[in-house]
Amino acid sequence: MTTSRGLPANYWKLWASSAASNLADGVFWIAFPLLAVRLTDSPVLIAGVAVVGRLPWLVFVLFAGALADRLDRRRTMVLVAVLRTIISLTIAVAVVTSTDTLAMLYVAAFVLGVGETLFDTAAQSIMPSIVERDQLSKANGRLYAAELTMNQFVGPPLGGILAGIAIALAFVGSAAAFAVAAVSLTLLVGNFRPAAAPGPRPSVVADIREGLRYLFAHRLLRTLALMVGVMNLASSAAFAIFVLYAVAPGPMGLDEFGFGVLMTALAVGSLLGSFLVERVEKRLGRATLLSAAVLVSAVSTAIPGLTPNPWVVGAAFALAGFGSVMWNVVTVSLRQRIVPNALLGRVNASYRLLAWGSQPIGALLGGLIGQALGLPAVFLLAGAGTALLLLARSIVTDAAIVAAEAEGDAEAAKLAAEIEAAGGNDDAEGDDAAGNDDAPGEVAAAV
């Protein structure tokens, strides 16, 4: 058991692993497209690498959630980190020996995408076993800060430098960081396999159905999932065509460098939000903070439709990043407090299916609306659609949040009693041993 003041040692091991893993991601996803353009000049084939990499979030994420509730979550994360290490090294060897092919990149992108669904679902679900309930917002905020810093500030420029020396060196550097992430995770102390209810284990399909059923039967979580799905749809529509609006001869008239600088505004706002979220949450209350995040998302999404001034748009993007992290930390921490640990992986996966499954639909709508009505219309309609979510304010209240947390406590106590009455469970997590997916945007999507 930890004090309310300090985060436990297990948390900092998880934090170090996340920092290393996100550094590796930042390097890898800069080197990956640079290698792709060496193999083909087809825009469709190059875009296909990204499509294949995101496909597992539609076709595999529910299965990943079921596995997160069956397997030791730490062991799952270690195995995925090792898999990422092997893939990175394999690509580096293929580059050095001139045996790299586009087909190899497609396979690697899909396998890495599958690994990402497993790793991220397990990572979100392991947190309640590491920190106390009243520390979840603080812990998640610090974790987001590490992810953003490494993934968006340190990783990409480092990847560019390494790739400039030798493209294979960038993949070696990524592999080294993934290996550090795996080692950090092996240092976690405790058993991180969720406790199972007494009786025969249902099938994986039945497990998936149970997670979906729990989410859709829970009014508060269902509402939040649908809200974030709409926000991600709107932001994806806006960002799908934003490059045409921002880069010359578009209205903003930026060059490629200016476009890159502008996009970092999202990361700056997100990083600031990750450090302030705990303080803002206490000052405003969670329901008010979530409503404010929706309003910020609506306004920042609409701004480019009102002015092409890059300073104003950049400020709006920074605000969007700030609101996105506020939403993410509060809603992720809320799910971790409400959902019984044995269901958390499946509910997280079901939630993310709604949250991220809307993104390709939004991108398609953005293209169609931009073609038919012009680019500014995309931003204005996306902002207006997001603003309509404020009507859910009567459902997402502080009273509803407190009641849902109390109900979650009761469900957890009931499951613990059932396990104890059945004579214990070897898969149960020991609190003493353990140390007892969100305003969304294309760069910082809500979860």
Buried (B, 14 or more C-beta within 10 A) or exposed (E): EBEEEEBBBBBBBBBBBBBBBBBBBBBBBBBBBBBBEEBBEEEEBBEBBBBBBBBBBBEBBBBBBBBBBBBBBBBBBBBBBBBBBBBBBBBBBBBBEEEBEBEBBBEBBBBBBBBBBBBBBBBBBBBBBBBBBEBBBBBBBBBBBBBBBBBBBBBBEBBBBBBEEEBBBBBBBBBBBBBBBBBBBEBBBBBBBBBBBEEEEBEBEEBBBBBBBBBBEBEBBBBBBBBBBBBBBBBBBBBBBBEBBBBEEBBBEBEEEBBEEBBBBBBBBBBBBBEBBBEBBEEBBBBBBBBBBBBBBBBBBBBBBBBBBBEEBBBBBBBBBBBBBBBBBBBBBBBBBBBBBBBBBBBBBBBBBBBBBBBBBBBBBBBEBBEEEEBBEBBBBBBBBBBEBBEBEEBBBEEBBEEBBEEBBEBBEEBBEBBEEEEEBEBBBEEEEBBBBBBBBBBBBBB
